[in-house]
Amino acid sequence: MDKKAFSEIQERLLEVNGVIAKLDPSIRIAAFDFLKPYISTSKFIPPPDPQKPPVGEPRSGDEGELIQKHGDGKPHENVNLLAAIWFSKYGASPFSIVYIREKANSTGLTIPDRPSMTLKQAKEKGKNLYVAAGRGLFKPTVVGEGFLKTTYGVGKGTKAPPAEK
């Protein structure tokens, strides 16, 4: 960091300190967290809405990040997480129960003994999230796609699914 950049950051930090010093002590920490982006970039960036996935963030559904963020859920939620990982790569292409089991084993996620029943019974506001697409295959419904996008912040993948063994 050069001296010019350092002095600019120092000025913004002192400016923010002046504002925060005038605030009630109970909200100072939250106010500082709110203004951190301004200190480092000189631009005010509003905090993300927790209900919406961040706009500037890639919605690729990075497997490691998804598992770290959502992988401590109940077994039926882990099945949805694995479906979201598939959806982020291959879109609404059908996935197999074998994929769900293998992925759960390789990632260390706990899933129910019968993930097929979990997928058949998965609902959001009374609407099915998945539909059977052949023997041992499932794919997300339109409602299911929306559920995966909003719950896990993933986008619809465009890769061709791998060939079955």
Long-range contacts (C-beta under 8 A, 24 or more apart in sequence): 8-42, 9-39, 9-40, 12-38, 12-39, 12-42, 13-39, 53-149, 53-150, 53-153, 54-153, 57-153, 59-88, 59-149, 59-153, 59-154, 59-155, 60-88, 60-154, 60-155, 61-85, 61-87, 61-88, 61-89, 61-152, 61-153, 61-154, 61-155, 61-157, 63-107, 66-152, 66-154, 67-107, 67-109, 70-152, 71-107, 71-108, 71-109, 75-110, 75-111, 75-112, 75-118, 76-111, 76-112, 76-118, 76-122, 78-104, 78-109, 78-110, 78-111, 79-111, 79-112, 79-115, 79-118, 79-119, 79-122, 80-122, 80-129, 80-147, 80-148, 80-151, 80-152, 81-109, 81-152, 82-107, 82-109, 82-111, 83-119, 83-130, 83-138, 83-140, 83-144, 83-148, 84-148, 84-151, 84-152, 84-154, 85-154, 87-140, 87-145, 87-148, 87-154, 87-156, 87-157, 88-152, 88-154, 88-155, 88-156, 88-157, 89-157, 89-159, 90-157, 90-159, 90-160, 90-161, 91-156, 91-157, 91-158, 91-159, 92-139, 92-140, 92-145, 92-156, 93-139, 93-160, 93-161, 94-133, 94-134, 94-137, 94-138, 94-139, 94-161, 95-137, 95-138, 95-139, 95-161, 96-136, 96-137, 96-138, 96-164, 97-136, 97-137, 97-138, 98-136
